[in-house]
Amino acid sequence: MRFVVIGAGGFSCEVADMLDMLGHEIVAFLDARVTESMHSTTGRPVVRSLENLAFDAAVIAIGDVNIREKYLSLQDTGVAFPPLIHPTAFVSPGALLGPGVVVMNNAVISARANVGSGTLINVAAYVAHDCVLGACTHLASGVRLGGATRVGDRCLCGTNAVVLPGVVVGDDVTCGAGAVVTSDVASGLTVAGVPARPLVTGKASDE
């Protein structure tokens, strides 16, 4: 299958490696902001639009959740975003993956998990049974979600963050690296620490 990789930064190199391992062809990297220097030795161009490109599907190789959502809207113009799963990842046959989901190396998605469109499950992240993830969320490397947790749309769970079983995380939430989320988090908050607490003016709230 012929892919366009959306993004031309460092993460695009990791996604390109995955596509190569899966036997897909990379037509080009799409990024209006980045020069061709990062991919100048690969023989694969960096383009600033999809115009006049012949391709079958696209993959979003950008971690920012809002930018992921922006590019996923290209579905409305007919661009296909099939889920992509690294060969070393494990996805249960009973899990559901939406369009544009990317599952990186050594990640695990367990039974009856439901992962929303455009969500990124990064290296060695773990999604336990019955978890529900919203659209365009990013689980960074080493994140652990306990059973039956719910994480909303456009959330970022930082490296090695842990969300305990049954906890509900709202939309547009950021969980700091190494945070241990022990209770529900309302939409729009940033939480950090052990146990995780909302941040107020850069400090954990005492309330």
SVG drawing of the C-alpha trace seen along z (x, -y; Angstrom):
<svg xmlns="http://www.w3.org/2000/svg" viewBox="-16 -31 38 43">
<polyline fill="none" stroke="black" stroke-width="0.4" points="0.0,0.0 1.3,-3.5 1.3,-5.8 1.8,-9.5 3.3,-10.2 1.9,-13.4 4.7,-15.0 8.4,-15.2 9.9,-15.5 11.7,-12.9 8.6,-10.8 8.1,-10.5 11.3,-8.5 9.9,-6.0 6.7,-5.7 8.6,-5.3 10.5,-2.4 7.2,-0.7 5.8,-1.2 9.0,0.3 8.7,3.3 5.1,3.8 6.1,3.8 4.3,0.5 5.6,-2.1 6.2,-5.7 5.3,-8.1 6.2,-11.3 6.2,-13.1 3.7,-16.0 4.7,-18.9 4.3,-22.6 6.7,-23.7 9.7,-21.5 12.5,-21.5 13.6,-18.4 16.8,-18.0 15.6,-15.3 14.7,-13.0 17.2,-14.3 19.1,-11.0 16.1,-8.7 15.1,-9.5 11.6,-10.3 10.4,-13.9 8.9,-16.2 5.9,-18.0 3.7,-20.9 0.4,-19.6 -1.2,-16.4 -1.9,-17.9 -0.9,-15.7 0.2,-12.9 -0.8,-9.3 -1.3,-7.4 -3.6,-4.9 -3.6,-6.0 -2.1,-8.3 -0.7,-8.0 -0.3,-10.9 3.2,-10.9 2.7,-13.9 2.2,-13.6 0.4,-16.9 -3.3,-15.9 -4.8,-19.0 -2.7,-18.7 -3.6,-15.0 -7.3,-16.0 -6.8,-18.6 -5.2,-16.2 -7.6,-13.4 -10.3,-15.7 -8.8,-14.9 -11.1,-11.8 -13.8,-14.2 -12.0,-14.7 -11.6,-10.9 -8.2,-10.3 -8.0,-6.8 -6.5,-6.4 -6.3,-2.7 -5.1,-1.6 -1.4,-0.8 0.0,1.7 3.7,2.3 4.7,6.0 6.0,6.2 2.8,4.8 0.0,7.0 -3.6,6.0 -6.3,8.4 -8.7,9.8 -11.5,8.4 -10.2,4.8 -11.6,2.1 -9.4,-0.4 -10.8,-3.4 -9.4,-4.9 -6.0,-6.5 -5.0,-4.7 -1.2,-4.1 0.1,-1.4 3.9,-1.6 6.4,1.1 5.9,3.3 2.6,1.7 -0.3,3.8 -4.0,3.3 -6.0,5.8 -9.4,7.5 -12.5,5.4 -10.5,2.1 -12.0,-0.5 -9.5,-3.0 -10.9,-6.1 -10.0,-7.5 -6.6,-9.1 -5.3,-8.0 -1.6,-7.3 -0.5,-4.4 3.2,-5.0 6.1,-2.7 5.5,-0.1 2.2,-1.7 -0.3,0.7 -4.1,0.4 -5.9,2.9 -9.1,4.7 -12.3,2.8 -10.6,-0.6 -12.3,-3.3 -10.1,-6.0 -11.5,-9.0 -10.4,-10.4 -6.9,-11.9 -5.5,-11.1 -1.8,-10.4 -0.5,-7.8 3.2,-8.5 5.8,-5.8 5.3,-3.5 1.8,-4.8 -0.2,-2.2 -4.0,-2.3 -5.8,0.0 -8.8,2.0 -12.0,0.2 -10.5,-3.3 -11.9,-5.9 -9.8,-8.6 -11.5,-11.4 -10.7,-13.1 -7.5,-15.0 -5.8,-13.9 -2.1,-13.6 -0.8,-11.0 2.9,-11.8 5.7,-9.2 5.2,-6.5 1.9,-8.0 -0.4,-5.5 -4.2,-5.7 -5.7,-3.3 -8.5,-0.9 -12.0,-2.5 -10.8,-6.1 -12.5,-8.5 -10.4,-11.2 -12.3,-13.9 -11.6,-15.6 -8.5,-17.8 -6.7,-16.6 -2.9,-16.5 -1.4,-13.9 2.2,-14.8 5.0,-12.3 5.1,-9.8 1.8,-10.9 -0.4,-8.4 -4.0,-9.2 -6.0,-7.7 -9.4,-9.6 -11.5,-11.0 -10.2,-14.1 -12.5,-16.8 -12.1,-18.0 -9.5,-20.6 -7.3,-20.0 -3.6,-19.4 -2.6,-17.0 0.8,-15.8 2.4,-14.1 1.8,-11.0 -1.1,-11.0 -1.9,-13.3 -3.4,-16.7 -4.5,-19.6 -1.8,-22.2 -2.5,-25.8 0.0,-28.4 2.6,-25.7 2.2,-24.2 0.1,-21.3 -3.1,-22.5 -3.4,-21.9 -7.2,-21.9"/>
</svg>
